[in-house]
Amino acid sequence: MIPAGGRDEAMLQTTIYRPPGDGPFPLLVINHGKEAGEPRNQARDRFVFMATAFVKRGYAVIVPMRRGFSNSTGKYVDHGCDMRANGHGHADDIRAAIDYARTQPWVDDDRIVVAGQSYGGLATIAMGTEAIPGVRGLINIAGGLRDDGANCDWRAELVNAFANYGAHNKIASLWMYGFNDSLFGPNLAARMHDAFVRSGGQARLVAFGPFKRDSHGMIASRDGEKVWWPDTQRFLQEIGMPTEEVYSVAEAPTLPRTDYALVDEIDAVPYLTDDGRAAYREYLTKMTPRAFAVSPNGAWSWGEEGEAPEKRALAACAKSSGQPCKLYSVDDYVVWEGTRKVPGDAGGGQLASAGHGVVGADGGP
């Protein structure tokens, strides 16, 4: 936990990644967005894919949850439709995280980069209105904030906020927005960037193409690195930060494929009712990474994209069923272990066992 606010009035739940050794390491701070609903109920963000890419290149990485989010203490800062104030209010917690990090012996306090996604991107650029010791550059990934409240022209407010930030900008930045961003599309991204630069801000906009169904979540995808890294590498080199891989990071273990069934054999999924099979049919249309979990009482759930869809599917299924669940499918294959009855000849059937193919006859003469 990292202290934040006057007199350390709040503690920020923080994920820390470090390469092996004592350091000091250059530092990346990654700042999260805001999901719909109560901030306190938002899951902890870890940005494991981006963090891993930087750890390979010798960086330490910290991911603080701001006040009022997840298990961080303190009150969520909300200034309604005043986007400029919203950005500054959340920038305070980013500065607190940097202040903490600069006191740690494993951090090189002269080589710091700050990145933010969505609301975290807005707050990151707001923070750049001050010269922060050691911070060499900012990365804004789909930065902004949407407010659908009455009488809130949030798009115009965002443009005005970035114009204000640009007029006081002290730190160079890289901006990345995708063509099919569901919140901040190409036109709005261009308006925000233009307002920022025309006011005096230092920023380069990378308008990349479509990414899966929604480019807003690109940074949390395991497939996102090939989109964000090339321009990030160039930016890091421009501000004197390292870019060469110097460490290897082991890949997370994956569940083995079984021979229980083909992934699109909907009738093979155990326990499901007709509604559950309809849900599995919909699951097959989802993007990878993905995972589908089932329970003996017929409960089910899936996780799609982002980090750890397997864990999210299992947790949601268990919450619905009230008992433990098991994964049936991951990505494009089946991981279920067990024996199932499949149609056979001569009025009987055959038993198919995961990992062993056909093992015998059932009910035949």
N, C-alpha and C positions, 0 to 999 in steps of 0.2 A: 504494500500500500504506500502511496506517495502523498505527502501532505499538500494541501491546497487551500487557498483562501486566507484571509487575514487571521493571524494567530493560529494558523493550521486548523481552521474550523472544519475542514473536510479531509477525508482520506480517499484517494483515488485507487480503485482496483486496477492493477497494472500487470501486464504480461511482459516478461523480460526474456529476450533471447541473447545468448552470448556465444562467440566462438570459444574453442578451448584455449586455456592460458589465462594469464593475468591482465593482458592488455598493456597500455590503454588502447582501446579500439575506437575508430570513428563511429559515430552514432546516427541512427535513423530513428525518428519519432513518427509513429503512424497514428493518425487520428480518425476516429470512426464517424459514421453518419448517424441519422436518427430514423428508426423505423416508425411506422404508424402506431399510435397507441401510447400507453403510459411508459415513459423512459425507464422507470424502475423495473419494468418487466422485460426490458430488452436484454437479449442474451449477450454474454461477454464476447467482444470481438477480439480475435487473435491475429488475423491477417497472416496466417501461417505461410501462404505461398509467397507473398512479397517478402516477409521476414526471412524465409529460407534463402531466397535469392540474394539478399544482402548479407546474411551470415556467411554464405559461401565466399563472399568477397571481403570478408574480414570485419564486418560491421557488428556492433552490438545494436539491438533493436528493442525499443520499448513501445508498448501499446497501452496507453492509459485510457480508462473509462472515465469520462468527465462526470462532474458532480450531478447526482440524481439519476445516473444511468447504472443499471445492473446492480452490483454490490458496492458501488462507490457511495460514500455517505454524502451529506449535504443536499441542498435543494437545487433542482433543475432550474437553470436560468432561462427565462422566456420573456422576450420583449415583443411578442405578438408580431405585427406586420413590419416592425422596424428592423429590417434585415441588417443594417449597419450595426445597430446595437447588439443584435443577436450574435453576429460574428465576433465582436469585441468581447462580449460576455463570456463566450466559450474559449476565446483565445487566452483568457486569464489562466485556465487550467492547463493549457499547453505550455505556457510560460512556467507554471509551477513544476510541470514534469521536467522541463529542460533545466530549471534551477536545481532540482534534485539530482538529475543525472550528472551535472557538471561537478558535483561534490563527490562522485564515486571514483575511486582510483582506477577502475577498469574502463573509464570513458576518457577519450581524447577530447578535452573541452574546447579545442580550437577547430574541430572538424565535425560539424553537426549539420544534418539535413532533416527537414521537417516535411512530412507528407500528410495529406488528408483527403478523405473520400467523402463526397456529398456534403453534409453539414460540417464534417471535419475539414473539407477543403475550403469552405467559406471561412471557418475560424482560422485556418492556417494562413490564408491571405490577409485576414484582418490582423493577425499577429505580426505580419511583415511590415506593418506601419511603424514599427519600432526597430531599431538596430539591436538585435539580441546578441550578446557576446557568444562567439563561436559558431553561430548559425550562418552557413554560407549560401544556402539555397532552399527554396520551397517548391513542393510538387503538389499541384492542385489537380485532383482526379475527380472529374464530374462534380465539382464543387457548387454548392448552392443550398437553398432551403425553400420548401414549398409550404405555403399557408393558405388553406382553402376557406379560411374564415370570411365572414361577411365583410364587404367593403375593403378587402385586401387585394390590391393589384401586385401580387408578389413578384411577378416578372419585372415590372418596372422598378419595384423596390430593390430587387437584386442588382439591376443595372446601376441604379443610383448608389447602392452600397459599394459596388466595385469601383465606381468612379471616385468615390471618396477615398477608398483604400489606395487607389492609384496615385492620388494627389499627395499622399503621405508615405508612399512606398519606400522602404529602405533595403529590401532584400530581393534579389533576382528570383524569378519563378518560372516553372514549366507548367503549362496547363494541358490537360488531356480530356477531351470530350468525344463520345462516340456518336455515330450517325443515328442509331436507333435508341438513344437514351430516352427512357420513358418520362423523365422529369425535366431534363435540361437539354432540349434538342439542339441541332446545329445552328438555327437562327438565334436562339437565346444565348447560346454559348458565344457566338460571334459578337453579339451586342455587348455582353458582359466584358469580354476581352477588349473590344474596341474602346469601351468607356474607361477601362482601367489604363490602357496604354495612352489614350489621348489625354488623360489627366496626369501623365508622367510616370506611370508604373512600368517596371521592367518585367516583361513576360513574353514567352513564345507559346503560341497556341498550336497544339497538335490535334487536328480534327480527323480522327481515324474513322474507318468505315463501320458497318454493322458488326456487332459482336453477339453471336447467338441470338436469343430472343430479346435481350435488353442489355445494352452496353453499360448501363448504370452500375451493374454489379461486376464489371470486368475484373476489377482488381482482386475480388474475392474468389475468382475462378482459377482452377489449376491450369487452365489453358490461357490465362491472361498474360503471362509473362512475355510470350512472343509478341504481344501487342505493345505493352508498356516499356519493355526493357530497352529496345534500340534507342529511342529518344531519351530515355532516362540516362542511359550510358553516355550519350553525347553531352547531356546537361551536366552530369557529374564531372566529366572531364573538363568542361568549361570552367567549373568553379573549384577545380583542384582537388576533387575527391576520388578515391580509388575505385576501379571498375573491374580489375582482374580477379578471377576466381583463385582463391588461395586455400580453401578448405573444401572437403567433401562432406556432404550431409546425407546420411542414410535415408533412403525412401521409406515411407511408412509401409508396414507390412500389409499385404492385401489378402483377402480370403480366397482360397483356391476354388476354381471352377469345378463343379461336379457334373456327373452324367445323369442327374435326376430327370431333367427335361430340357428342352430348348426354351429359351427365355420367352418366346412368343406363344408357347403352349399354355393358354390361359386356363384351360380346364385342369391342368396339372397342379396348380397352386393349391396347397392344402387348406382346409378349414373355412374357406371363403363362402359366403352366401352369394346370391346373384348380384347384390349391390357391391359386394367386395370384388367380384370378378369384373364388374363394370369399372370399378376403381383401378384394378390392375391393368385393364385395357387402356385406361387414360394414362396410367404411369408409363406405359410403353411409348407414349408420345413425348415424354419429358426428355430434357437434355441431360447428357452425362457431364459430370459424375452424378449418379443417382443410386438410390437403394430402396428396396421394398421390404417391409417387415410384417409378419403375421403372428397371431396368437391363437391358441387352441380354441378360444371361445368365439373366434370369427373376427376379432378386431384386426385392423390393419392400418398401416400408415406408410408414407414414402417421404424421402428427403431428396431434394433436387438441387444441383449446383452448389456453389459456395464450399465452405469447409465442413468436413466430416458429415456428409449426408447419411452415412450409416448410423452414426450416433443419434442424429436428429430423428431418423425414422424409428429407431428402437425406443427412444424416449417418448415420442408422441404415441406410438402404439401401446407402450406399457401404461401410459397415462389414461388412454382410452379403455384399455382392457382390464386394468387392475391386476394384471399378472404379467410375468415376463414374456417377452416376444422374441422371435428369432428372425434373422434375415433370410429372405427367400432369394432375392436377386440383387446383384450389384452391377451397375453399368449395363452391359449387354449380355450377361451370362447369369446362370443359376448357381447359387452356393448352398442350396438346401441339401442336407444329408438325411437320407431316409429311404424308405421303400414305398413305392406307389403301385396301384393297380392300373394297368392300361389295357385297352381292348385287345383281345386275342382271337385265335381261330377256334372253330369247333365249339362255339358257345361258351368257351372258358375265357381265361384272361392270363396275362403274364405279369410277373412282378418285376419292376425295374428298380434297381437299387443304386442310389447315388454313388458314383465312383466305380461301380462294378458291372454296369450294363444289365442284361437279362440274366436272372439267376434261377428261374424255375417256372413251373406252371402252377396255376391256381384254379382248381375246380374242373379241369379238363378230364376226360375219360382216360 
